[in-house]
Amino acid sequence: MTTFTKISDDEVPSISIDSRLIISKIEDNVYGGFTEHMGRCIYGGLYDPGNPLSDENGFRKDVIEAMKELRVPVVRYPGGNFCATYRWLDGVGPRENRPARPELAWIGTETNEFGTDEFLKWCEVVGTEPYLCLNFGTGTLDEALGWLEYCNSDRNTYYANMRRRNGREKPYNVKYWALGNEVWGPWQVAQTTKEAYAHKAYQWAKALKLLDPSIQLILCGETGHSSWDAHVLKECVRFDLHGLGGSTTASLIDMHSIHIYTASKDHVKNVTAPRSAERAIQITAGLIDLARIENKVPPSVRRQKICFDEWNVWDPARAPGEQGAEEKYTLSDALAVGVWLNVFIRQAQHVGMANIAQSVNVISPLMTIADGLVKQTTWWPLLLYSKYMRGSSVHVGLRASEYEGDTHPAWIRGAVETPWLDVSAALDGEGWLNVAVVNIHEEKDFETEIRAGSGVAGGEVQVFTVDGDSVAVVNTDGAQKVGIQESLWDGKGLFKFRKHSLTLLRWKVE
Ligand code: AHR
């Protein structure tokens, strides 16, 4: 949360942080990933048998190392739009028996060489939690129950025994399950209405929790600021003892999923666009509360959080999904990712999970090439935040001047402020106060007064900076123009936030 006071362009900006003003825990799961059967994400991305960089499972070892470096806590799979025609049974058992199928989301062929057991094994190797998305297009409740039984049951039943026959004795205990993906979208196989979806999602949720009450279910929302979100929350966030195994704190729906992608060719519109996601989170949180109030959900029932399970900078016209969506990210996009991550830190009390779309090759910070990896500009903010912006979200008092021009989407103007300095703060578990500042201005440095509060130790402040020669620079195989520079600051006087840069400052707290 930020308290923002607008000042004129010629005044000195200031940032005030007090590490005792904790807003909320930051869920580790905000640094989640997403892998879809799309483009080169799975095949040629995390799975590349025969490549000398792959292990005996066919998993790219350099990708695994990159996921570990990012400390990715949870990964969504198998889509995305891909889910709407996915038959999980095609992707288990002996490879030679797995059928190839036409793939309708991205107009390709799915060989099913990589399926449930491969993904769940990959998660174990990476040390991350799986998050599976159910087929709400052509799929049936019966198939969904079968998949849950296959993954999580330790009973002597059909699908649990199928898993055993396929070589996996103990259950995988997959905790997170999504009730469909973007089923509101016209691009979706079996697009549906909010009324039909809400009814179906609620019935599926009950059956799934009857089978395994320990799972967490994620409702399919839209952008968080639509009548779809309002309707499905109102219908599905209710107090119902059926399927909850007698718990008085649980509910059928644990989180509400929303998706937003931002992009603009214009730098300042590009970097202010993620502020729309901040308002979307606040609106969704209000809709969750409204549903709870109107449906008389007792306060003992855990408040549903937001699962922002697709977010990123992406212009589908520039990088079409059917062509693998291999966006080339600029420094401007990296700064937009910094603003996105500031949004999640500032709104930490509402966000249970967030998943950058996607983890490898498809609209991704990480690209595989035949003999290695390219870390795009957007990799570096993600790495910095994932390393340091964990623990608790801390209040920030900001005095700064503001960008006052047009925004994309236009409704940001008037709904949220767009200061030139975009700031968030976190107190991590090791006693460091971490302050992330994106100077979104393309031409202007800001000499800024920083008050880091009474609890911080004197002495040098660690400084990490992501910037480049211009907002247009990109990282390629041959040239890494954007990375992280480390330095120290004596903590005295004004701190200069250079034009078009991201800075992360770290104070040791006494
Ligand atoms: O992440 C790419 C696609 O974007 C996903 O498949 C879909 O859910 C969204 O529209």
Boltz pocket constraint, residues with backbone or C-beta under 6 A from the ligand:
constraints:
  - pocket:
      binder: B
      contacts: [[A, 36], [A, 79], [A, 80], [A, 81], [A, 82], [A, 181], [A, 182], [A, 310], [A, 321], [A, 357], [A, 358]]
      max_distance: 6.0
